[in-house]
């Protein structure tokens, strides 16, 4: 027969994997465009990455190629600004498509499968996303729970992003005219939930504040720095809404 302390340990070990298995270890952001001829291989690679439960793979469509002859139907100008803000934190300052940013820190050419795999492995080896993020639905709200963290010295931003987990676009003109491209985990907006200072907290977000047409999930990310100076992503998860 198990004594009380042993039973408590068994129950804790039985409960904890369920959370761990749902927590991605790496966040991959793909900056892409329907008007970029080099992007479809990167879009296909992100689809593959999105099948890995340990990777939160996100499509961030940019708008700076719209002048080429096709206006990207999924692009948000904020994605272009986010990519530029990332570049400003690096010595190379390079902005291009397709570009992947891993955990807000490591950059790889999005169509170079080997380079992306190396970057993902490097992120995992460095500890990946160390902060567990718990999300649940309560009626017409979602609740985001973060544990106390002693490593968040200067605070972090908590973001909730509506996501369309799969979206196929028929591109009518431009460099990819005639293609049908399926995009994985398309980010449709950004809601700043709060500035978090590392204390144990639960944040409540009304679904009406984050819902967008076509979205069927919400990506929650905790990122150091600010929107103008984005730093490392320390925790993240993808929560289905259907």
Wavefront OBJ file of the C-alpha trace (Angstrom):
o trace
v 0.000 0.000 0.000
v 1.249 3.500 -0.842
v 1.746 5.906 2.028
v 0.287 9.388 1.793
v 3.458 11.147 0.584
v 4.166 8.515 -2.059
v 0.592 8.668 -3.297
v 0.842 12.456 -3.612
v 4.018 12.107 -5.655
v 2.420 9.528 -7.974
v -0.597 11.754 -8.522
v 1.637 14.737 -9.266
v 3.684 12.785 -11.781
v 0.523 11.471 -13.406
v -0.924 14.967 -13.752
v 2.145 16.854 -14.928
v 2.786 15.063 -18.285
v -0.629 16.120 -19.567
v 0.459 19.748 -19.306
v 3.971 19.039 -20.610
v 2.699 17.180 -23.659
v 0.579 20.151 -24.712
v 3.371 22.668 -24.296
v 5.465 23.438 -27.385
v 9.206 23.637 -26.898
v 9.878 26.076 -29.740
v 8.005 28.908 -31.488
v 8.647 29.356 -35.216
v 7.360 32.518 -36.887
v 7.400 32.492 -40.698
v 7.335 35.894 -42.396
v 5.937 35.138 -45.825
v 4.009 36.687 -48.707
v 1.684 35.439 -51.426
v 3.589 37.741 -53.776
v 6.970 36.139 -53.122
v 8.069 33.435 -55.577
v 10.505 31.958 -53.034
v 7.882 31.525 -50.318
v 5.817 28.418 -51.249
v 8.585 25.971 -50.172
v 8.778 27.774 -46.819
v 4.990 27.683 -46.485
v 5.103 23.906 -47.087
v 7.874 23.520 -44.511
v 5.849 25.425 -41.927
v 2.934 23.056 -42.590
v 5.275 20.189 -41.703
v 6.505 21.931 -38.566
v 2.920 22.607 -37.474
v 2.332 18.839 -37.246
v 4.926 18.561 -34.475
v 3.207 19.099 -31.089
v 6.486 20.402 -29.681
v 6.582 23.256 -32.214
v 4.238 26.232 -32.330
v 4.518 27.163 -36.006
v 2.903 30.465 -37.019
v 2.355 32.139 -40.390
v 2.826 35.914 -40.342
v 1.986 37.302 -43.776
v 3.585 40.659 -44.605
v 2.366 43.396 -46.918
v 5.539 44.923 -48.387
v 5.363 42.838 -51.586
v 1.778 43.893 -52.375
v 2.982 46.338 -55.028
v 4.396 43.506 -57.187
v 0.982 42.675 -58.648
v -0.980 40.781 -56.013
v -2.276 42.055 -52.689
v -1.692 39.401 -50.035
v -5.120 38.414 -48.707
v -3.755 37.396 -45.285
v -1.213 40.158 -44.720
v -1.221 42.453 -41.711
v 0.931 45.571 -41.684
v 1.741 44.810 -38.061
v 3.570 41.681 -39.208
v 5.850 43.785 -41.386
v 6.527 46.034 -38.395
v 7.197 43.039 -36.144
v 9.700 41.597 -38.618
v 11.457 44.949 -38.869
v 11.538 45.254 -35.063
v 13.184 41.834 -34.846
v 15.764 42.868 -37.447
v 16.615 46.028 -35.514
v 17.709 43.845 -32.580
v 20.250 41.962 -34.736
v 23.552 43.117 -36.201
v 22.567 42.079 -39.752
v 19.309 44.144 -39.761
v 18.044 41.972 -42.648
v 14.365 41.793 -43.565
v 13.339 39.382 -46.314
v 10.877 36.662 -47.244
v 10.723 33.846 -46.504
v 12.309 34.407 -43.110
v 11.788 32.327 -39.980
v 12.421 33.614 -36.469
v 12.721 30.937 -33.783
v 11.825 31.819 -30.179
v 12.286 35.477 -31.093
v 16.057 34.949 -31.192
v 17.356 32.769 -34.041
v 16.913 33.584 -37.727
v 16.907 31.174 -40.675
v 16.010 31.335 -44.346
v 12.507 29.923 -44.393
v 12.986 27.776 -47.498
v 16.235 26.202 -46.244
v 14.965 23.081 -44.472
v 18.379 22.104 -43.086
v 19.020 25.600 -41.693
v 15.571 25.696 -40.094
v 16.051 22.264 -38.528
v 19.403 23.357 -37.103
v 17.837 26.512 -35.679
v 15.010 24.537 -34.060
v 17.488 22.069 -32.570
v 19.609 24.928 -31.237
v 16.549 26.498 -29.604
v 15.565 23.197 -28.021
v 19.112 22.583 -26.768
v 19.124 25.989 -25.086
v 16.116 25.044 -22.997
v 13.289 25.993 -25.326
v 10.196 27.523 -23.785
v 10.826 27.139 -20.075
v 7.642 28.866 -18.886
v 4.496 26.685 -18.774
v 1.425 28.495 -20.115
v -1.997 27.139 -19.179
v -5.069 28.197 -21.151
v -8.660 27.157 -20.609
v -12.064 28.380 -21.682
v -14.526 29.723 -19.158
v -17.808 30.566 -20.867
v -17.158 33.455 -23.236
v -13.660 34.095 -21.906
v -10.327 32.388 -22.032
v -8.161 32.250 -18.924
v -4.382 32.374 -19.199
v -2.496 31.189 -16.121
v 1.223 31.782 -15.601
v 3.256 30.503 -12.645
v 5.711 32.614 -10.702
v 9.001 33.014 -12.533
v 12.215 34.298 -10.996
v 13.908 34.613 -14.399
v 11.705 37.437 -15.723
v 13.754 40.344 -14.455
v 12.375 43.169 -16.584
v 8.895 41.894 -17.357
v 7.339 40.412 -20.481
v 4.400 40.973 -22.812
v 1.523 38.480 -22.851
v -0.090 38.179 -26.285
v -3.240 36.398 -27.472
v -3.431 35.915 -31.240
v -6.436 34.525 -33.124
v -5.242 31.846 -35.533
v -6.713 30.042 -38.548
v -5.137 26.596 -38.293
v -5.389 25.905 -42.040
v -6.236 28.349 -44.804
v -5.957 27.759 -48.554
v -5.608 30.724 -50.901
v -5.948 30.769 -54.680
v -3.412 33.362 -55.801
v -4.699 35.173 -58.847
v -1.757 37.247 -60.049
v 1.855 38.094 -59.376
v 4.836 35.770 -59.040
v 2.685 32.947 -57.647
v -0.302 33.527 -59.906
v -2.279 30.317 -60.484
v -1.030 28.587 -57.324
v -3.208 27.269 -54.538
v -1.228 27.568 -51.305
v -2.276 26.201 -47.910
v -1.004 28.143 -44.913
v -0.749 26.731 -41.386
v -1.666 28.606 -38.200
v -2.259 31.956 -39.879
v -2.110 34.774 -37.336
v -5.125 37.060 -37.870
v -4.492 39.649 -35.163
v -2.668 40.590 -31.961
v -4.210 41.362 -28.585
v -1.902 42.583 -25.844
v -3.234 40.903 -22.718
v -0.946 42.472 -20.129
v 2.530 43.402 -19.071
v 3.640 40.564 -16.820
v 6.213 41.031 -14.070
v 6.873 37.382 -13.236
v 4.311 36.863 -10.471
v 1.798 34.001 -10.456
v -1.173 35.410 -12.359
v -4.353 34.479 -14.178
v -5.533 36.765 -16.956
v -9.065 36.702 -18.343
v -9.619 37.669 -21.995
v -13.101 37.958 -23.568
v -13.349 35.843 -26.711
v -15.066 38.742 -28.474
v -11.873 40.748 -28.072
v -9.721 38.223 -29.932
v -12.088 36.568 -32.387
v -11.516 37.145 -36.112
v -13.329 35.687 -39.113
v -11.877 32.288 -39.922
v -10.003 31.905 -36.625
v -10.437 28.590 -34.826
v -7.629 28.741 -32.248
v -5.710 31.219 -30.152
v -1.932 31.343 -29.833
v -0.752 32.663 -26.487
v 2.835 33.886 -26.241
v 4.881 35.392 -23.429
v 7.745 37.474 -24.808
v 10.402 39.595 -23.140
v 11.097 43.104 -24.375
v 8.437 45.345 -25.881
v 6.570 45.471 -29.213
v 9.252 47.873 -30.500
v 12.114 45.790 -29.096
v 10.914 42.162 -29.075
v 13.075 39.735 -27.147
v 13.003 36.036 -26.335
v 9.737 34.112 -26.293
v 9.769 32.258 -22.967
v 6.402 30.498 -23.069
v 3.662 29.738 -25.571
v 0.802 27.436 -26.433
v -1.906 26.971 -29.075
v -5.436 26.573 -27.726
v -8.227 25.284 -30.048
v -11.508 27.160 -29.918
v -13.694 24.578 -31.665
l 1 2 3 4 5 6 7 8 9 10 11 12 13 14 15 16 17 18 19 20 21 22 23 24 25 26 27 28 29 30 31 32 33 34 35 36 37 38 39 40 41 42 43 44 45 46 47 48 49 50 51 52 53 54 55 56 57 58 59 60 61 62 63 64 65 66 67 68 69 70 71 72 73 74 75 76 77 78 79 80 81 82 83 84 85 86 87 88 89 90 91 92 93 94 95 96 97 98 99 100 101 102 103 104 105 106 107 108 109 110 111 112 113 114 115 116 117 118 119 120 121 122 123 124 125 126 127 128 129 130 131 132 133 134 135 136 137 138 139 140 141 142 143 144 145 146 147 148 149 150 151 152 153 154 155 156 157 158 159 160 161 162 163 164 165 166 167 168 169 170 171 172 173 174 175 176 177 178 179 180 181 182 183 184 185 186 187 188 189 190 191 192 193 194 195 196 197 198 199 200 201 202 203 204 205 206 207 208 209 210 211 212 213 214 215 216 217 218 219 220 221 222 223 224 225 226 227 228 229 230 231 232 233 234 235 236 237 238 239 240 241 242
